[in-house]
C-alpha cells in the first residue's frame, strides 16, 4: 500500500509517517519508480508506535529496541529479554511517578474548588451591607531552636513541615501547611541582618524577651482596601494596606496585601491567589490574654468590625469567624497578648502554649 493509504488507515499524517521512517521505526520498500510501499503489518506497527509515543517513550528508545531485538517491544528475539525488561521497568517507574503527580494535582484542585465554593457564598467586604468574610489564616511562633520545635510539633501532633526558608531576612523558618490555615515557626539566624527591617527588628526584640506567638493573621476575603477604608472612617489607625510576598520551599512566592496596627493585634491579610493544601488539620482558634476583658473586647469589635462576642463563663469572650475563632481570656497576672493556638483534625484538638518554665507545651482533647 502507498503512504496515503497507510495514513488513511491509521489516522497518522503523511509527514509523521515520513518522520518515523527517518527515525528508523518504519522501513518501507520502494517501487521501481521510487514510491514507498508498505505491508499490511505496518498498520498495526504504526498504531503501536503511536501508543508508545503517547506514553512518553522517545523515538530513539523505540529504534534501539527495534534493532537490538529484531522486532517490536514485547515481541522479537528472546536474547533481548534483559534490554526489554529494563526498558519496561523504567517506563513503569515513570508512569507511577506521573500517577502520583496527577493524584496530588487532583487533591489540590479539589481543595481549591471547595475553597471557591465557600467563597462564592459571600459578597466582597468592600460592599457596604454585605456579609464580611474574616478567617483565621496563620500563626507565627518565635523560637530559639527551630529544629527542636519542628520535631516536637511533628512528633506530638503529626503536622508536616516544609523545608527551611529565609522567612525574614536574617531569620530561618519552616511552615506546616494545614488544610485550612498554616503554622509558621521562625528562629533568629543573623541578628544584624534581622534588624535591617522594621519587621525584623520587631521579631528580634520579641524573640529576645521570650519564645511564643509572635503574630496572628486574619484573612480578609473580597476587598482588603475597602475594609481598611471603612475601619479608618471608624477611627481605626491601620498601617497599610501594602503588598508583600512570602517565600515557599519550592522557590515560588505567595503575593498578598497586608495591614496592621501593632504586633500585639492580629494582622489583616488578603491573598492575590488562593492556595489550598492536602492536610487533615485545620487552624481552629487563637487565645488572647487580656488584663481588661471588656476594654479588649470593645477594641477587637472596633478594629475588626465584629459583632458582640459570646460570653464563655465569667472570664472569657469568644468570636466564631468564618473560619476559626478568637477567644479573649481574663489574665490579670500575665502579659497581655497571644497566649495559645489550637489546631484540630476530625477527632482531636491540640492546644499549643508557651510556658516560661516549660517552653512549648502541647495538650490534646477529643472533639
C-alpha positions in Angstrom: 0.0 0.0 0.0 1.1 3.6 -0.6 1.8 6.1 2.2 -1.5 7.9 1.6 -3.3 4.6 2.3 -1.4 4.0 5.5 -2.1 7.5 6.6 -5.9 7.0 6.0 -6.0 3.6 7.8 -4.1 4.8 10.9 -5.1 8.4 11.1 -1.4 9.5 11.2 -0.3 12.3 9.0 2.0 11.5 6.0 4.5 13.9 7.5 4.6 11.8 10.7 5.0 8.6 8.8 8.0 10.0 6.9 9.4 11.1 10.3 9.0 7.5 11.6 10.9 6.3 8.6 13.7 8.9 9.3 14.0 7.6 12.8 14.1 4.0 11.5 10.8 3.0 13.1 9.4 2.1 9.7 11.2 0.6 6.8 9.0 0.6 3.7 10.1 -1.0 0.4 10.5 1.2 -2.7 8.9 0.6 -6.1 10.9 0.9 -9.3 9.5 4.5 -9.6 10.6 5.4 -6.0 7.3 5.2 -4.3 7.1 3.9 -0.7 5.4 0.5 -0.5 4.0 -0.6 3.0 2.9 -4.0 4.2 -0.4 -4.7 5.9 1.5 -5.4 9.2 2.7 -1.7 9.1 -0.8 -0.6 10.0 -0.5 -2.3 13.4 3.1 -1.2 13.8 2.1 2.5 13.3 -0.7 2.1 15.9 1.8 0.6 18.4 4.3 3.4 17.7 1.6 5.9 18.4 0.6 4.1 21.7 4.2 4.1 23.0 4.8 7.7 22.0 1.7 8.8 23.9 3.3 7.0 27.0 6.3 9.3 26.7 8.6 6.8 25.0 11.1 8.5 22.8 11.6 7.5 19.1 15.3 6.8 19.8 14.4 4.3 22.5 12.0 2.5 20.2 14.5 2.4 17.4 17.1 1.0 19.8 14.8 -1.9 20.7 13.9 -2.5 17.1 17.5 -3.0 16.1 18.6 -4.9 19.2 15.6 -7.2 19.4 14.8 -7.6 15.7 11.2 -6.8 16.5 8.8 -4.6 18.3 9.0 -4.2 22.2 7.2 -7.2 23.6 8.0 -9.4 20.7 11.1 -10.3 18.8 14.3 -12.1 19.7 14.4 -13.7 23.2 18.1 -12.7 23.5 17.0 -9.1 24.1 14.9 -10.0 27.2 17.3 -8.1 29.6 17.0 -4.9 27.5 13.3 -5.3 27.1 12.8 -5.8 30.9 15.0 -2.9 31.8 13.1 -0.7 29.3 9.7 -1.6 30.6 10.6 -1.3 34.2 12.0 2.2 33.7 8.8 3.2 31.9 6.7 1.7 34.7 8.5 3.8 37.2 7.9 6.9 35.1 4.2 6.1 34.9 3.9 5.6 38.6 5.6 8.9 39.2 3.2 10.6 36.8 0.3 8.9 38.5 1.4 10.3 41.9 1.8 13.8 40.4 -1.7 13.5 38.9 -3.2 12.3 42.2 -1.6 15.2 44.1 -2.8 17.7 41.5 -6.3 16.1 41.8 -6.3 16.6 45.6 -5.0 20.2 45.3 -7.6 21.1 42.7 -10.4 19.6 44.8 -9.3 21.7 47.8 -9.2 24.8 45.6 -12.7 24.1 44.2 -14.0 23.6 47.7 -12.4 26.9 48.8 -14.1 28.8 45.9 -17.4 27.1 46.5 -17.2 28.5 50.0 -16.0 31.9 48.8 -18.8 32.5 46.2 -21.4 32.4 49.0 -20.2 35.8 50.2 -20.1 39.2 48.6 -17.0 41.3 48.8 -16.3 43.0 52.1 -16.0 46.4 50.4 -19.7 46.4 49.5 -21.5 48.1 52.4 -24.2 46.0 54.0 -22.8 42.7 52.6 -21.6 39.9 54.8 -18.0 40.0 55.8 -15.7 37.1 55.5 -12.9 37.1 58.1 -10.9 34.0 58.6 -8.1 32.8 60.9 -5.2 32.4 58.4 -1.9 31.7 60.2 0.0 31.9 63.4 3.8 32.7 63.7 5.9 31.2 66.5 9.2 32.9 67.6 11.5 30.2 68.9 15.2 29.8 69.7 15.7 26.2 68.4 13.9 25.8 65.1 14.7 22.1 64.5 13.7 21.1 68.0 10.4 22.9 67.8 9.5 21.5 64.4 10.4 18.0 65.6 8.2 18.3 68.6 5.2 19.5 66.6 5.7 16.8 64.1 6.0 14.1 66.6 3.2 15.0 69.0 0.6 16.3 66.5 1.6 14.8 63.2 1.7 18.0 61.1 4.2 18.1 58.2 6.6 21.0 57.7 8.1 22.4 54.5 11.8 22.7 54.0 13.5 25.7 55.8 13.5 29.0 54.0 14.6 32.6 54.9 11.2 33.7 56.3 12.5 37.2 57.2 16.0 38.5 56.1 18.2 37.2 59.0 15.7 34.5 60.2 15.1 30.9 59.2 11.6 29.4 59.2 9.5 26.4 58.4 5.8 26.2 57.7 3.2 23.5 58.4 0.5 23.9 55.7 -2.8 22.9 57.1 -5.9 22.2 55.1 -7.2 25.5 56.4 -4.6 27.9 57.6 -0.9 27.3 58.5 1.6 27.4 61.3 4.9 29.3 60.8 7.9 28.7 63.1 10.8 31.2 62.9 14.2 31.4 64.6 16.8 34.2 64.5 19.8 33.3 62.4 21.7 36.6 61.8 20.9 39.3 64.4 22.5 42.2 62.5 20.8 41.3 59.2 17.5 40.7 61.0 17.5 44.3 62.4 17.8 45.9 59.0 14.0 45.9 58.6 11.2 47.1 60.8 9.5 43.7 60.8 12.9 42.0 61.6 13.6 44.4 64.4 10.2 43.7 66.0 10.7 40.0 65.7 14.2 40.2 67.2 13.0 42.3 70.2 10.2 39.8 70.8 12.4 36.7 70.5 15.0 38.1 72.9 12.3 38.5 75.6 10.6 35.2 75.1 9.6 32.3 73.0 6.0 32.5 72.0 3.3 33.5 69.5 4.8 36.5 67.6 2.0 37.1 65.2 -1.5 36.1 64.1 -3.0 36.9 60.7 -6.7 37.1 59.8 -7.5 36.7 56.1 -9.9 39.2 54.6 -11.8 37.9 51.6 -13.2 40.2 49.0 -11.5 43.6 49.5 -8.8 44.5 52.0 -8.5 48.1 50.8 -12.3 48.7 51.3 -12.2 47.0 54.7 -9.4 49.3 55.8 -11.1 52.4 54.4 -14.2 51.5 56.4 -12.1 51.0 59.5 -10.4 54.3 59.2 -13.7 56.0 59.0 -14.4 54.5 62.4 -11.2 56.0 63.7 -9.0 52.8 63.5 -5.4 53.8 62.6 -4.4 50.9 60.4 -1.0 51.0 58.7 -1.4 49.9 55.1 -2.5 48.1 53.1 0.7 47.4 51.2 1.9 44.5 49.1 4.3 41.7 50.3 5.4 38.3 49.3 6.3 35.2 51.3 8.8 32.6 50.1 7.8 28.9 49.5 10.1 25.9 49.7 9.6 25.2 46.0 11.2 28.6 45.2 7.9 30.3 44.4 6.3 33.2 46.4 2.8 34.0 47.7 1.7 37.5 46.9 -0.5 39.2 49.4 -1.7 42.6 50.7 -1.5 43.3 54.4 -2.3 45.9 57.1 -1.7 46.1 60.8 -1.9 48.1 64.0 0.8 46.5 66.1 2.5 43.2 66.9 0.0 42.6 69.8 -3.0 42.6 67.5 -3.9 40.2 64.6 -2.7 41.4 61.2 -5.1 41.6 58.2 -4.1 39.8 55.0 -5.5 39.3 51.5 -4.0 36.9 49.0 -3.8 37.6 45.3 -4.3 33.9 44.6 -5.9 31.3 46.8 -3.9 28.2 47.8 -5.0 25.0 49.4 -3.0 22.1 50.9 -3.7 18.5 51.5 -3.8 18.1 55.2 -6.3 16.6 57.7 -5.6 19.5 60.1 -7.1 23.0 60.4 -6.2 26.1 62.3 -9.2 26.2 64.7 -8.6 29.0 67.2 -6.4 31.6 68.9 -6.4 32.6 72.6 -5.6 36.2 73.7 -4.8 37.1 77.3 -6.4 40.4 78.3 -5.9 42.4 81.5 -9.2 44.3 81.0 -11.6 41.9 79.3 -14.3 44.4 78.4 -11.9 47.0 77.1 -10.1 44.5 74.9 -13.4 43.1 73.6 -14.5 46.6 72.6 -11.2 47.2 70.9 -11.5 44.0 68.8 -15.0 44.8 67.8 -13.9 48.3 66.6 -10.8 47.1 64.8 -12.2 44.1 63.1 -15.8 45.2 62.7 -17.0 42.2 64.8 -20.4 41.6 66.4 -20.8 41.2 70.1 -18.8 38.2 71.4 -20.3 35.2 73.1 -19.5 35.1 76.9 -17.7 31.9 78.0 -18.2 31.8 81.7 -17.3 34.9 83.6 -13.8 35.4 82.4 -13.8 34.9 78.6 -15.4 36.0 75.4 -15.4 34.3 72.1 -16.0 35.1 68.4 -16.5 32.5 65.7 -15.1 33.8 62.5 -15.9 32.5 59.0 -13.0 30.2 59.7 -11.6 29.5 63.1 -12.2 31.6 66.2 -10.8 34.2 68.7 -11.1 33.7 72.4 -10.3 36.5 74.9 -9.4 35.3 78.4 -9.1 37.5 81.5 -5.5 37.0 82.8 -4.5 39.9 85.1 -1.2 38.3 86.1 0.1 37.5 82.7 1.5 39.7 79.9 -1.4 40.7 77.6 -1.2 39.2 74.1 -1.5 36.0 72.2 -1.3 33.1 74.7 -2.2 29.9 72.8 -3.3 28.4 69.5 -5.4 25.4 68.7 -5.4 23.2 65.7 -7.7 20.2 65.1 -8.4 17.2 62.9 -11.6 15.2 62.8 -11.0 13.6 66.1 -8.8 15.8 68.3 -7.9 19.3 69.1 -4.4 20.3 70.0 -3.7 23.3 72.2 -0.2 24.8 71.8 1.0 27.2 74.5 4.4 28.7 75.5 5.1 28.5 79.3 8.1 30.4 80.7 9.4 27.5 82.7 8.5 24.6 80.4 8.7 26.1 76.9 6.3 25.0 74.3 3.6 22.6 75.7 1.1 20.7 73.7 -2.1 19.3 75.2 -4.8 17.4 73.3 -8.5 16.7 73.8 -11.1 14.7 72.0 -13.7 16.5 69.9 
